[in-house]
């Protein structure tokens, strides 16, 4: 209340200190006049009717500047243009019950035919009111540092490096074995002194088997560099120079990939994961489950209901027709439908939506609403007078002077102070106003745990598969062993049976003797 009184006193002082250059009542028709004014936000009108918040101080400034008095006219209508079932604010102008309408009147061609309009005193745009999204799991954080072409190139590089290392190791072990054997250009192995030594040949065969087993280390070597594991040198299966050159090139490339990934990964992990419902009007058109809410008497609804709208606006009109509660009589009805969990979006003038955010913050103490990143259509608001009114030019000059000194924009800092918690900007000052840093939650690191879960699941599946294969091989080997042992057992049984029979016969003969 103190701020409003100070503003009125300041406006009066400015008007007296810098009087307008109207020397007579002929130049200033408003000099000494008494006007009947409609301002829907006047305390004598019912609450909830939309209207300009700065209309009261605008009247005080103009009345002091142009030297006229005024009285308020009580109204209950919210729409400007009357309909078949309801009167509008323009009826008061046509019936000579009002001399000035302080409202957000858009100066269209149809309105200009019915009334007189002044120079626009408000320049704004339509915005979208959306609920503040809940925190979601940051699953894609481990993938976001690289775009898909980089991941594809990295996968192809891994396959190529493993194939080159494998072929190089096989070629080196074939041409220059470690036991000193050599092969000719035709590929035949040359004679070696070790050929005559059977024990040496056994060791050579073991070495070859050891080389074949060493090829498995190539996979561990390639992936170990990417995962920055220790003891990488121990995984290298060969010490020869060509092999080392390829491995060194891969180590350098893996170092670059790892450093680029880890430095960018931190940014995606700590980035807020509150994804807005929409960013622009195109998100509403592309999403079939997002509902658009408009004021029934607002400019957007009037624009979309015109019969000659096609294409972009036709799609928005179909969205309004498909949702039964898309048109609201009062802004509060639409604002109540914008809640977390509901995919509803309300569009109106940017200043009205800021009022809704501020009022909701005063009630709940939380920022439950926010504005979408991009606006919609630019809009201008004018003052409206009866047709051929003698006061139109005088009010236009007064509004033009207010815009030149920036007084109208300055009033927004008085009447619409946005809560610092809801404006999305970092606050400076003492520790009370600074936003406290919150520790990382499980939602921030969900992607890492998902990767861990997938890796453990794959390892468990591979482990079970290996055991199943091992059990089948063991069962087959047992069958083969039994089939090989059955003939020998039969022979041994027959020999044992013949021995028993011969011993029995000898015993019977001895008894007879």
C-alpha positions as a printed NumPy array, in Angstrom:
array([[   0.   ,    0.   ,    0.   ],
       [   2.88 ,    2.317,    0.81 ],
       [   4.479,    1.59 ,   -2.57 ],
       [   1.243,    2.43 ,   -4.413],
       [   0.846,    5.702,   -2.521],
       [   4.445,    6.639,   -3.262],
       [   3.917,    5.901,   -6.963],
       [   0.816,    8.074,   -7.121],
       [   2.637,   10.922,   -5.353],
       [   5.579,   10.535,   -7.747],
       [   3.285,   10.591,  -10.789],
       [   1.54 ,   13.711,   -9.524],
       [   4.867,   15.436,   -8.828],
       [   6.13 ,   14.564,  -12.309],
       [   2.96 ,   15.887,  -13.927],
       [   3.125,   19.163,  -11.985],
       [   6.868,   19.649,  -12.485],
       [   6.718,   19.01 ,  -16.229],
       [   3.317,   20.223,  -17.373],
       [   2.125,   19.268,  -20.807],
       [   2.089,   21.997,  -23.422],
       [  -1.703,   22.399,  -23.588],
       [  -2.353,   26.154,  -23.448],
       [  -6.142,   26.074,  -23.639],
       [  -9.136,   23.771,  -23.476],
       [  -9.237,   23.712,  -27.271],
       [  -5.784,   22.089,  -27.426],
       [  -6.455,   19.862,  -24.396],
       [ -10.091,   18.787,  -24.528],
       [  -9.651,   16.845,  -21.256],
       [  -8.817,   19.98 ,  -19.264],
       [ -11.396,   20.208,  -16.457],
       [ -13.468,   17.299,  -17.77 ],
       [ -15.038,   14.525,  -15.664],
       [ -14.865,   11.041,  -17.167],
       [ -16.701,    7.839,  -16.394],
       [ -14.083,    5.074,  -16.464],
       [ -14.301,    1.268,  -16.45 ],
       [ -11.376,   -0.595,  -14.915],
       [ -12.199,   -4.237,  -14.248],
       [  -9.712,   -4.505,  -11.371],
       [ -11.367,   -1.763,   -9.39 ],
       [ -12.174,   -2.854,   -5.837],
       [ -15.893,   -2.19 ,   -6.412],
       [ -16.104,   -4.85 ,   -9.126],
       [ -16.402,   -8.592,   -8.461],
       [ -13.081,  -10.311,   -7.909],
       [ -11.593,  -12.574,  -10.586],
       [ -12.366,  -10.401,  -13.614],
       [  -9.171,  -10.109,  -15.695],
       [  -7.752,   -6.717,  -16.453],
       [  -4.568,   -4.62 ,  -16.479],
       [  -2.916,   -4.456,  -13.08 ],
       [  -1.369,   -1.06 ,  -13.84 ],
       [  -4.673,    0.514,  -14.85 ],
       [  -5.17 ,    2.351,  -11.542],
       [  -1.829,    4.16 ,  -11.497],
       [  -2.207,    4.864,  -15.227],
       [  -5.457,    6.718,  -14.532],
       [  -3.885,    8.656,  -11.666],
       [  -0.993,    9.76 ,  -13.86 ],
       [  -3.16 ,   10.744,  -16.837],
       [  -5.716,   12.585,  -14.702],
       [  -2.971,   14.637,  -13.079],
       [  -1.084,   15.156,  -16.303],
       [  -4.098,   16.13 ,  -18.419],
       [  -6.071,   17.804,  -15.624],
       [  -9.288,   15.787,  -15.559],
       [ -11.251,   13.918,  -12.906],
       [ -12.931,   10.53 ,  -13.166],
       [ -15.294,    8.132,  -11.443],
       [ -15.443,    4.344,  -11.659],
       [ -18.332,    2.478,  -13.281],
       [ -19.178,   -0.846,  -11.691],
       [ -19.315,   -3.796,  -14.117],
       [ -19.735,   -7.553,  -13.853],
       [ -18.912,   -8.568,  -17.441],
       [ -15.523,  -10.017,  -18.355],
       [ -15.778,  -10.115,  -22.144],
       [ -15.282,   -7.017,  -24.254],
       [ -17.333,   -7.761,  -27.359],
       [ -20.888,   -8.819,  -26.456],
       [ -22.288,  -12.161,  -27.505],
       [ -25.824,  -13.315,  -28.182],
       [ -26.338,  -14.366,  -24.565],
       [ -24.142,  -11.929,  -22.624],
       [ -23.406,   -8.245,  -22.602],
       [ -19.871,   -6.963,  -23.069],
       [ -17.826,   -4.023,  -21.874],
       [ -18.289,   -2.311,  -25.223],
       [ -22.018,   -1.983,  -24.491],
       [ -21.203,    0.68 ,  -21.912],
       [ -19.342,    2.672,  -24.574],
       [ -22.118,    2.337,  -27.123],
       [ -24.816,    3.254,  -24.588],
       [ -22.893,    6.396,  -23.512],
       [ -22.528,    5.034,  -19.95 ],
       [ -18.713,    5.09 ,  -20.088],
       [ -16.199,    7.547,  -21.535],
       [ -12.997,    5.469,  -21.186],
       [ -12.325,    1.727,  -20.975],
       [  -9.005,    0.863,  -19.351],
       [  -8.583,   -2.718,  -20.47 ],
       [  -6.34 ,   -5.006,  -22.53 ],
       [  -8.015,   -4.238,  -25.829],
       [  -6.221,   -5.59 ,  -28.886],
       [  -6.493,   -3.016,  -31.7  ],
       [  -7.9  ,   -5.185,  -34.465],
       [  -9.639,   -3.953,  -37.594],
       [ -13.076,   -4.99 ,  -36.286],
       [ -12.611,   -3.198,  -32.955],
       [ -11.37 ,   -0.06 ,  -34.69 ],
       [ -14.629,    0.03 ,  -36.666],
       [ -16.715,   -0.124,  -33.473],
       [ -14.699,    2.131,  -31.109],
       [ -11.86 ,    4.614,  -30.923],
       [  -8.482,    3.284,  -29.734],
       [  -5.418,    5.118,  -28.488],
       [  -1.756,    4.441,  -29.028],
       [  -0.857,    1.013,  -27.537],
       [   0.283,    1.461,  -23.953],
       [   1.325,   -2.168,  -23.357],
       [   3.569,   -4.221,  -25.651],
       [   3.694,   -7.837,  -24.599],
       [   3.473,  -11.353,  -25.994],
       [   1.526,  -14.503,  -25.306],
       [   3.343,  -17.147,  -23.301],
       [   2.619,  -20.649,  -22.027],
       [   2.107,  -21.518,  -18.375],
       [   3.301,  -25.029,  -17.529],
       [   3.765,  -26.944,  -14.267],
       [   7.228,  -27.24 ,  -12.807],
       [   8.293,  -30.796,  -13.731],
       [   9.261,  -33.35 ,  -11.146],
       [  12.796,  -34.661,  -11.002],
       [  13.294,  -37.571,  -13.375],
       [  15.935,  -40.263,  -13.605],
       [  18.979,  -39.223,  -15.631],
       [  19.346,  -42.504,  -17.492],
       [  20.914,  -41.109,  -20.66 ],
       [  23.747,  -39.307,  -18.878],
       [  26.293,  -42.015,  -19.753],
       [  25.413,  -41.769,  -23.456],
       [  24.926,  -38.008,  -23.9  ],
       [  28.628,  -36.94 ,  -23.913],
       [  29.036,  -38.352,  -27.426],
       [  26.681,  -38.172,  -30.361],
       [  25.696,  -41.391,  -32.091],
       [  28.219,  -41.014,  -34.991],
       [  31.053,  -40.918,  -32.433],
       [  29.755,  -44.008,  -30.645],
       [  29.434,  -45.781,  -33.994],
       [  32.954,  -44.781,  -35.022],
       [  34.308,  -45.894,  -31.648],
       [  32.684,  -49.324,  -32.004],
       [  34.059,  -49.774,  -35.53 ],
       [  37.528,  -48.689,  -34.341],
       [  37.483,  -51.284,  -31.554],
       [  36.605,  -54.056,  -33.995],
       [  39.267,  -52.957,  -36.479],
       [  42.033,  -52.645,  -33.859],
       [  41.263,  -56.087,  -32.429],
       [  41.265,  -57.619,  -35.925],
       [  44.56 ,  -55.935,  -36.88 ],
       [  46.266,  -56.996,  -33.645],
       [  45.004,  -60.547,  -34.051],
       [  46.155,  -60.84 ,  -37.661],
       [  49.497,  -59.208,  -36.889],
       [  50.172,  -61.563,  -34.009],
       [  49.279,  -64.603,  -36.099],
       [  51.496,  -63.397,  -38.961],
       [  54.444,  -62.701,  -36.677],
       [  54.11 ,  -66.031,  -34.882],
       [  53.833,  -67.796,  -38.246],
       [  56.859,  -66.161,  -39.913],
       [  59.126,  -65.731,  -36.895],
       [  58.239,  -68.227,  -34.163],
       [  59.718,  -67.713,  -30.727],
       [  61.565,  -71.082,  -30.742],
       [  63.896,  -69.966,  -33.529],
       [  62.145,  -71.714,  -36.45 ],
       [  61.98 ,  -69.84 ,  -39.718],
       [  59.795,  -70.196,  -42.775],
       [  60.616,  -69.662,  -46.385],
       [  58.836,  -67.238,  -48.675],
       [  56.578,  -70.047,  -49.842],
       [  55.418,  -70.566,  -46.271],
       [  57.233,  -73.875,  -45.616],
       [  59.025,  -74.186,  -42.326],
       [  62.789,  -74.543,  -42.64 ],
       [  64.635,  -77.305,  -40.834],
       [  65.736,  -76.587,  -37.309],
       [  68.067,  -78.431,  -34.919],
       [  65.189,  -78.739,  -32.533],
       [  63.369,  -81.075,  -34.927],
       [  65.619,  -83.928,  -33.867],
       [  64.934,  -83.39 ,  -30.154],
       [  61.531,  -84.761,  -29.105],
       [  61.575,  -82.887,  -25.789],
       [  62.203,  -79.611,  -27.611],
       [  59.311,  -80.337,  -29.969],
       [  56.998,  -80.811,  -26.998],
       [  58.038,  -77.427,  -25.616],
       [  57.513,  -75.837,  -29.039],
       [  53.985,  -77.218,  -29.238],
       [  53.274,  -75.847,  -25.78 ],
       [  54.576,  -72.461,  -26.896],
       [  52.3  ,  -72.497,  -29.92 ],
       [  49.333,  -73.326,  -27.729],
       [  50.414,  -70.499,  -25.46 ],
       [  50.436,  -68.102,  -28.457],
       [  46.922,  -69.179,  -29.412],
       [  45.727,  -68.567,  -25.874],
       [  47.47 ,  -65.175,  -25.913],
       [  45.136,  -63.899,  -28.617],
       [  42.413,  -63.558,  -25.981],
       [  44.511,  -60.857,  -24.31 ],
       [  43.964,  -58.553,  -27.27 ],
       [  40.379,  -57.972,  -26.24 ],
       [  41.419,  -57.204,  -22.691],
       [  44.158,  -54.901,  -23.985],
       [  41.815,  -52.877,  -26.219],
       [  39.021,  -52.544,  -23.663],
       [  41.457,  -52.069,  -20.807],
       [  42.831,  -48.915,  -22.412],
       [  39.321,  -47.512,  -22.792],
       [  38.427,  -48.318,  -19.195],
       [  41.75 ,  -46.885,  -17.909],
       [  42.663,  -50.086,  -16.117],
       [  46.105,  -50.661,  -14.654],
       [  48.653,  -53.286,  -15.708],
       [  47.901,  -52.674,  -19.384],
       [  51.438,  -53.594,  -20.409],
       [  51.045,  -57.024,  -18.874],
       [  48.08 ,  -57.704,  -21.169],
       [  50.102,  -57.163,  -24.339],
       [  50.734,  -60.634,  -25.827],
       [  53.692,  -59.592,  -27.971],
       [  56.81 ,  -57.479,  -27.535],
       [  57.643,  -57.065,  -31.21 ],
       [  57.95 ,  -53.567,  -32.679],
       [  55.107,  -53.696,  -35.302],
       [  52.686,  -54.948,  -32.695],
       [  53.82 ,  -52.258,  -30.244],
       [  53.33 ,  -49.501,  -32.82 ],
       [  49.698,  -50.45 ,  -33.409],
       [  49.126,  -50.808,  -29.669],
       [  50.693,  -47.394,  -29.043],
       [  48.461,  -45.69 ,  -31.611],
       [  45.416,  -47.254,  -29.956],
       [  46.619,  -46.15 ,  -26.514],
       [  46.874,  -42.538,  -27.711],
       [  43.415,  -42.636,  -29.322],
       [  41.9  ,  -44.256,  -26.219],
       [  43.435,  -41.546,  -24.023],
       [  41.781,  -38.816,  -26.133],
       [  38.41 ,  -40.586,  -26.088],
       [  38.528,  -41.172,  -22.337],
       [  39.518,  -37.6  ,  -21.482],
       [  36.847,  -36.106,  -23.744],
       [  34.202,  -38.447,  -22.34 ],
       [  34.958,  -37.996,  -18.645],
       [  35.237,  -34.203,  -18.881],
       [  31.826,  -33.954,  -20.566],
       [  30.173,  -36.666,  -18.485],
       [  30.457,  -34.592,  -15.299],
       [  28.406,  -31.817,  -16.912],
       [  25.567,  -34.157,  -17.849],
       [  25.554,  -35.801,  -14.413],
       [  25.159,  -32.534,  -12.475],
       [  22.826,  -30.893,  -15.032],
       [  19.272,  -30.437,  -13.69 ],
       [  17.08 ,  -33.243,  -14.925],
       [  13.791,  -31.388,  -14.72 ],
       [  12.681,  -31.523,  -18.326],
       [   9.921,  -28.978,  -19.051],
       [   6.605,  -30.126,  -20.432],
       [   7.059,  -27.98 ,  -23.559],
       [   9.542,  -25.453,  -24.907],
       [   7.485,  -23.855,  -27.675],
       [   4.172,  -23.992,  -29.485],
       [   5.56 ,  -26.676,  -31.799],
       [   5.783,  -29.138,  -28.913],
       [   2.035,  -28.752,  -28.393],
       [   1.347,  -29.473,  -32.054],
       [   3.695,  -32.468,  -32.217],
       [   2.403,  -34.075,  -28.983],
       [  -1.066,  -35.571,  -29.097],
       [  -1.333,  -35.937,  -25.301],
       [  -0.764,  -32.243,  -24.426],
       [  -3.927,  -30.179,  -23.908],
       [  -4.09 ,  -26.454,  -24.66 ],
       [  -6.146,  -24.193,  -22.38 ],
       [  -7.332,  -20.699,  -23.371],
       [  -9.58 ,  -18.027,  -21.934],
       [ -13.009,  -18.124,  -23.552],
       [ -13.115,  -14.342,  -23.954],
       [  -9.414,  -14.032,  -24.786],
       [  -7.697,  -13.058,  -27.991],
       [  -6.298,  -16.545,  -28.733],
       [  -9.741,  -18.166,  -28.64 ],
       [ -11.155,  -15.432,  -30.867],
       [  -8.269,  -15.875,  -33.307],
       [  -8.665,  -19.646,  -33.504],
       [ -12.444,  -19.519,  -33.909],
       [ -12.247,  -17.439,  -37.072],
       [ -13.364,  -19.46 ,  -40.077],
       [ -10.498,  -18.58 ,  -42.407],
       [  -7.712,  -20.07 ,  -40.254],
       [  -5.881,  -23.046,  -41.794],
       [  -2.693,  -25.016,  -41.274],
       [  -0.94 ,  -24.091,  -38.036],
       [  -3.952,  -22.459,  -36.383],
       [  -6.317,  -25.148,  -37.593],
       [  -4.3  ,  -27.756,  -35.672],
       [  -4.542,  -25.686,  -32.5  ],
       [  -8.287,  -25.238,  -32.982],
       [  -8.749,  -29.012,  -33.283],
       [  -6.848,  -29.461,  -30.026],
       [  -9.228,  -27.057,  -28.312],
       [ -12.264,  -28.854,  -29.719],
       [ -11.016,  -32.299,  -28.667],
       [ -10.527,  -31.355,  -24.994],
       [ -13.82 ,  -30.506,  -23.224],
       [ -12.29 ,  -28.168,  -20.611],
       [ -10.026,  -26.288,  -23.009],
       [ -12.012,  -23.02 ,  -22.843],
       [ -12.357,  -21.388,  -19.425],
       [ -14.641,  -18.541,  -18.438],
       [ -12.114,  -17.177,  -15.906],
       [  -8.304,  -17.429,  -15.881],
       [  -8.383,  -19.059,  -12.432],
       [ -10.253,  -22.048,  -13.866],
       [  -7.522,  -22.672,  -16.432],
       [  -4.717,  -22.081,  -13.921],
       [  -6.192,  -24.69 ,  -11.556],
       [  -5.889,  -27.276,  -14.332],
       [  -2.157,  -26.655,  -14.735],
       [  -0.676,  -29.039,  -12.167],
       [   2.241,  -31.497,  -12.058],
       [   1.194,  -34.819,  -13.487],
       [  -1.388,  -33.227,  -15.808],
       [  -0.289,  -32.474,  -19.35 ],
       [  -2.164,  -29.168,  -19.605],
       [  -0.746,  -25.891,  -20.922],
       [  -2.419,  -22.508,  -20.459],
       [  -1.71 ,  -19.606,  -22.812],
       [  -2.353,  -15.961,  -22.045],
       [  -0.56 ,  -12.634,  -21.941],
       [   2.88 ,  -12.874,  -20.38 ],
       [   2.059,  -10.361,  -17.621],
       [  -1.051,  -12.298,  -16.576],
       [   0.902,  -15.532,  -16.335],
       [   3.529,  -13.848,  -14.16 ],
       [   0.729,  -12.716,  -11.86 ],
       [  -0.451,  -16.321,  -11.619],
       [   3.059,  -17.54 ,  -10.718],
       [   3.444,  -14.862,   -8.081],
       [   0.017,  -15.509,   -6.517],
       [   0.604,  -19.259,   -6.425],
       [   3.962,  -18.711,   -4.714],
       [   2.323,  -16.52 ,   -2.071],
       [  -0.229,  -19.254,   -1.307],
       [   2.009,  -22.334,   -1.293],
       [   5.508,  -20.942,   -0.719],
       [   6.758,  -23.056,   -3.645],
       [   7.311,  -22.505,   -7.347],
       [   4.742,  -24.87 ,   -8.833],
       [   4.352,  -22.976,  -12.112],
       [   6.739,  -21.638,  -14.717],
       [   6.773,  -20.164,  -18.213],
       [   7.81 ,  -22.056,  -21.314],
       [  11.103,  -21.083,  -22.905],
       [   9.618,  -19.539,  -26.063],
       [   6.636,  -17.24 ,  -26.421],
       [   3.899,  -17.212,  -29.025],
       [   2.364,  -14.113,  -30.617],
       [   3.2  ,  -10.505,  -29.903],
       [   0.341,   -8.433,  -28.558],
       [  -0.502,   -4.741,  -28.003],
       [  -3.087,   -3.269,  -25.653],
       [  -4.822,    0.079,  -26.078],
       [  -7.321,    2.228,  -24.232],
       [ -10.812,    2.263,  -25.74 ],
       [ -13.214,    5.17 ,  -26.093],
       [ -16.586,    5.703,  -27.807],
       [ -16.479,    6.255,  -31.541],
       [ -15.442,    9.802,  -32.53 ],
       [ -14.497,   10.703,  -28.967],
       [ -12.812,   14.153,  -28.61 ],
       [ -10.427,   12.775,  -25.959],
       [  -8.626,   10.171,  -28.069],
       [  -5.758,   12.357,  -29.283],
       [  -5.105,   13.844,  -25.842],
       [  -4.866,   10.391,  -24.221],
       [  -2.606,    9.21 ,  -27.037],
       [  -0.166,   12.069,  -26.404],
       [  -0.157,   11.318,  -22.684],
       [   0.585,    7.635,  -23.301],
       [   3.351,    8.512,  -25.759],
       [   5.086,   10.688,  -23.144],
       [   4.845,    7.872,  -20.581],
       [   6.498,    5.475,  -22.993],
       [   9.26 ,    7.941,  -23.82 ],
       [  10.348,    8.206,  -20.178],
       [   9.938,    4.423,  -19.615],
       [   7.408,    4.869,  -16.843],
       [   5.104,    2.024,  -17.932],
       [   7.919,   -0.538,  -17.989],
       [   9.2  ,    0.738,  -14.654],
       [   5.838,    0.106,  -13.038],
       [   6.256,   -3.616,  -13.666],
       [   9.064,   -3.699,  -11.08 ],
       [   6.581,   -2.277,   -8.554],
       [   3.459,   -4.234,   -9.362],
       [   4.962,   -7.501,  -10.6  ],
       [   8.021,   -8.355,   -8.504],
       [   8.709,  -11.967,   -9.441],
       [   9.841,  -14.214,   -6.566],
       [  13.59 ,  -14.783,   -6.933],
       [  13.024,  -18.522,   -6.441],
       [  10.777,  -18.65 ,   -9.509],
       [  12.588,  -16.473,  -12.041],
       [  15.22 ,  -19.11 ,  -12.846],
       [  18.157,  -16.756,  -12.185],
       [  21.016,  -17.086,   -9.731],
       [  20.733,  -14.762,   -6.778],
       [  23.613,  -12.671,   -5.436],
       [  23.959,  -11.233,   -1.98 ],
       [  24.249,  -12.673,    1.474],
       [  24.043,  -16.33 ,    2.294],
       [  20.303,  -16.238,    2.938],
       [  19.489,  -15.404,   -0.671],
       [  21.99 ,  -17.779,   -2.25 ],
       [  20.73 ,  -21.083,   -3.473],
       [  22.248,  -23.949,   -1.548],
       [  23.952,  -26.638,   -3.547],
       [  22.225,  -29.979,   -3.106],
       [  24.235,  -33.208,   -3.192],
       [  23.857,  -35.597,   -6.076],
       [  20.905,  -37.944,   -5.729],
       [  20.209,  -41.371,   -7.107],
       [  18.386,  -39.811,  -10.057],
       [  21.596,  -38.113,  -11.188],
       [  23.539,  -41.39 ,  -11.298],
       [  20.768,  -43.659,  -12.542],
       [  22.552,  -44.147,  -15.849],
       [  25.689,  -45.532,  -14.172],
       [  23.638,  -48.012,  -12.155],
       [  21.731,  -49.051,  -15.272],
       [  25.011,  -49.769,  -17.059],
       [  26.196,  -51.757,  -14.032],
       [  22.955,  -53.739,  -13.943],
       [  23.136,  -54.516,  -17.659],
       [  26.787,  -55.582,  -17.336],
       [  26.049,  -57.864,  -14.376],
       [  23.081,  -59.365,  -16.198],
       [  25.152,  -60.089,  -19.297],
       [  27.964,  -61.605,  -17.232],
       [  25.455,  -63.809,  -15.402],
       [  23.945,  -64.969,  -18.689],
       [  27.397,  -65.748,  -20.1  ],
       [  28.347,  -67.565,  -16.882],
       [  25.241,  -69.759,  -17.038],
       [  25.803,  -70.389,  -20.75 ],
       [  29.396,  -71.514,  -20.161],
       [  28.302,  -73.861,  -17.392],
       [  25.578,  -75.364,  -19.568],
       [  28.067,  -75.944,  -22.4  ],
       [  30.625,  -77.392,  -19.961],
       [  28.033,  -79.779,  -18.482],
       [  26.997,  -80.989,  -21.936],
       [  30.633,  -81.582,  -22.924],
       [  31.297,  -83.407,  -19.661],
       [  28.244,  -85.622,  -20.189],
       [  29.39 ,  -86.457,  -23.732],
       [  32.911,  -87.305,  -22.549],
       [  31.493,  -89.626,  -19.907],
       [  29.426,  -91.456,  -22.504],
       [  32.464,  -91.826,  -24.759],
       [  34.581,  -93.177,  -21.882],
       [  31.907,  -95.721,  -20.931],
       [  31.573,  -96.899,  -24.53 ],
       [  35.336,  -97.396,  -24.717],
       [  35.466,  -99.206,  -21.382],
       [  32.538, -101.617,  -22.046],
       [  34.439, -104.062,  -24.419],
       [  37.397, -104.296,  -22.043],
       [  35.092, -104.985,  -19.118],
       [  33.361, -107.774,  -21.084],
       [  36.707, -109.418,  -21.91 ],
       [  37.855, -109.212,  -18.317],
       [  34.533, -110.684,  -17.166],
       [  34.821, -113.639,  -19.569],
       [  38.401, -114.33 ,  -18.5  ],
       [  37.353, -114.201,  -14.87 ],
       [  34.412, -116.48 ,  -15.582],
       [  36.63 , -119.059,  -17.376],
       [  39.03 , -119.049,  -14.455],
       [  36.192, -119.727,  -12.032],
       [  34.833, -122.561,  -14.199],
       [  38.258, -124.232,  -14.571],
       [  38.888, -123.947,  -10.842],
       [  35.491, -125.555,  -10.137],
       [  36.213, -128.462,  -12.474],
       [  39.587, -129.106,  -10.852],
       [  37.937, -129.118,   -7.457],
       [  35.351, -131.696,   -8.578],
       [  38.098, -133.971,   -9.973],
       [  40.029, -133.85 ,   -6.744],
       [  36.912, -134.821,   -4.822],
       [  36.326, -137.816,   -7.1  ],
       [  39.904, -139.021,   -6.534]])
